[in-house]
Amino acid sequence: MTTERREPAPNAGERAMLEGWLDYHRKTLAWKCEGLTDEQLRTASVPPSELSLMGLVRHMAEVERGWFRKVLVGDDAGPIYYTEDDRDGEFHLTGADSWEEAYGTWQAEIETARRNAAGFGLDDLSQGTSRFTEEPFSLRWIYTHMIEEYARHNGHADLVRERIDGATGD
């Protein structure tokens, strides 16, 4: 599989631009994971850090779920990988954790995110609220935050991938 990434058109409308950049960054993370074994995808960056490519994908599945289910539409489906006792559970991998499961879960959350967002305009407010201020978020804010979240973690993915096999790229 070769992940194709496309930047949004420079003259796209605002929603197409935001959705385009979000999809670009989603595909960037998938691209950083391409061609590696489950063992490589579970490989931590530099001890004592547990940061791995598979952990990043599992984390982004949690983030997609949190923003596009819990916050946007008020559907608290609960966490996928973490628990109250293990708040970073998505990063605590074992030999039983597989890319097939992590990738499939992440893609399912992305599809749910797309469906949920389709019912909102950019200025529409979320049904869920901030855990800090109890205020709702606009879909525009959520998209912008998600682009930032992926961009930051894609930087981490660059470094982890380079450490695994020397592969670099934008």
VOSE-180184 format. One line per field, with one value per residue (C-alpha): residue in three letters; y, x, z. Coordinates in steps of 0.02 Angstrom, whole numbers, plus 32768, in hexadecimal, padded with zeros to 4 digits. Layout:
N
resn <- ALA;...
py <- Y;...
px <- X;...
pz <- Z;...
//
This chain:
170
resn <- MET;THR;THR;GLU;ARG;ARG;GLU;PRO;ALA;PRO;ASN;ALA;GLY;GLU;ARG;ALA;MET;LEU;GLU;GLY;TRP;LEU;ASP;TYR;HIS;ARG;LYS;THR;LEU;ALA;TRP;LYS;CYS;GLU;GLY;LEU;THR;ASP;GLU;GLN;LEU;ARG;THR;ALA;SER;VAL;PRO;PRO;SER;GLU;LEU;SER;LEU;MET;GLY;LEU;VAL;ARG;HIS;MET;ALA;GLU;VAL;GLU;ARG;GLY;TRP;PHE;ARG;LYS;VAL;LEU;VAL;GLY;ASP;ASP;ALA;GLY;PRO;ILE;TYR;TYR;THR;GLU;ASP;ASP;ARG;ASP;GLY;GLU;PHE;HIS;LEU;THR;GLY;ALA;ASP;SER;TRP;GLU;GLU;ALA;TYR;GLY;THR;TRP;GLN;ALA;GLU;ILE;GLU;THR;ALA;ARG;ARG;ASN;ALA;ALA;GLY;PHE;GLY;LEU;ASP;ASP;LEU;SER;GLN;GLY;THR;SER;ARG;PHE;THR;GLU;GLU;PRO;PHE;SER;LEU;ARG;TRP;ILE;TYR;THR;HIS;MET;ILE;GLU;GLU;TYR;ALA;ARG;HIS;ASN;GLY;HIS;ALA;ASP;LEU;VAL;ARG;GLU;ARG;ILE;ASP;GLY;ALA;THR;GLY;ASP
py <- 8000;80AB;8139;81C9;8273;830E;83BD;8417;848D;8539;8588;850D;854D;8550;84AB;844F;849C;8465;83B6;83A9;83D5;835F;82D0;82FC;82EC;824B;8201;8240;81D9;813F;815D;8165;80B7;8067;7FCF;7FA9;7F0A;7F05;7EF7;7F93;7FF2;7FC5;7FFE;808C;8126;8138;80EB;8116;815D;80E2;814A;80DA;80E7;806C;80CB;816D;811E;80DA;8186;81DA;815D;8196;824E;8237;81E0;8265;82FC;82BB;824A;8285;8340;835E;82F1;82CA;820E;81D1;8129;8117;8100;807E;805E;80C4;80B1;811C;80B8;80C3;816D;814A;809A;80B7;80C4;802B;7FA5;7EEB;7E66;7E3D;7EEA;7EEA;7F6A;7F1C;7F41;7FED;8026;7FE1;8035;80DB;80D5;80AB;8143;81B1;8175;8199;8245;826B;8233;8296;8335;832D;835C;83FF;84A6;84F3;856F;84EE;84C9;841F;83C3;8398;841C;8442;83E3;8483;850D;84AC;8510;84BE;84C2;84F2;846E;84EA;84E9;842A;841B;8498;843F;8395;83D8;8419;8373;830C;8385;837B;82BE;82AC;8303;827E;81F8;823F;8227;817B;813C;817F;8124;8080;8076;811D;814F;820A;8279;8309
px <- 8000;8041;7FE8;7FC3;7FBC;7F78;7F7B;7ED5;7EC5;7F0C;7E67;7DF5;7D69;7D81;7D2E;7D82;7E27;7E13;7DD8;7E61;7EED;7EA6;7EA0;7F50;7F92;7F30;7F80;802B;8022;7FED;807D;80FA;80C1;80C6;8131;815D;813E;80D2;8172;81BB;8117;811B;81D1;81E4;8242;82C6;82B8;8270;81EF;8169;813F;812A;80D6;804E;8035;8021;7F9E;7F40;7F4D;7F03;7E74;7E50;7E5F;7DEA;7D6D;7D79;7D60;7CE8;7C7F;7C85;7C99;7C47;7BAC;7BA8;7BC1;7C31;7C60;7CE8;7DA1;7DEA;7E95;7EA9;7E56;7E45;7ED5;7F3F;7F22;7FA9;7F6F;7F76;8034;804A;805D;8078;80AD;7FF4;7FCC;7FC2;7FC9;7F2E;7EC7;7F12;7F01;7E50;7E18;7E66;7E15;7D6B;7D7A;7DA9;7D0F;7CA1;7CF2;7CC9;7C14;7BFC;7C4D;7BE3;7B4B;7B99;7BC6;7C6D;7C1A;7BA8;7BCF;7BF4;7B77;7C01;7C66;7D15;7D44;7D98;7D1C;7C7D;7C6C;7C47;7CBE;7C9A;7CBF;7D3E;7D9B;7D98;7DDC;7E66;7E94;7E98;7F0C;7F7F;7F75;7FA3;802C;807F;8076;80AF;814E;8162;813E;81C9;8248;820A;820A;82B9;82F8;82A9;82EB;8338;82A5;8287;8212;819A
pz <- 8000;7FD4;802B;7FB7;8009;7FB4;7FF8;7FE4;7F50;7F79;7F48;7FA3;800F;80C9;80F2;8063;809B;8151;8123;809F;8119;819C;811F;80E4;8194;81B4;8118;814D;81EC;8189;8110;81A0;81D4;8127;8105;81BA;821C;82B8;831E;82CD;82E4;839E;83AF;842C;83F2;8479;8526;85A1;8528;84F0;8456;83BE;8315;8346;83E8;8386;8315;83AC;83FE;8365;8364;8416;83E3;834D;83BF;8446;83D5;8352;83C0;8473;8456;83AC;83BC;8476;845E;84EA;84A0;8523;8507;8493;84DF;857D;8627;86C2;870C;866E;861D;8599;8571;84B6;84C5;8533;84AF;84C0;8444;842B;83E5;8328;829E;824F;82EA;830C;8257;8246;82E6;82B2;8206;8253;82C4;822F;81D0;8267;8276;81BF;81D3;8273;822E;818F;81F6;8234;81E8;8215;828C;82DC;8391;83D9;8445;84C0;851C;8556;85F3;8630;8605;85E0;853F;8496;8402;834E;82CB;8284;832B;8331;8280;82A5;8346;82EF;8267;82F0;834E;82B5;827E;832A;8332;827D;82B4;833A;82B6;8247;82D1;8305;8250;8230;82CB;8292;81E1;81B1;8143;813B;80DB;80EB
//
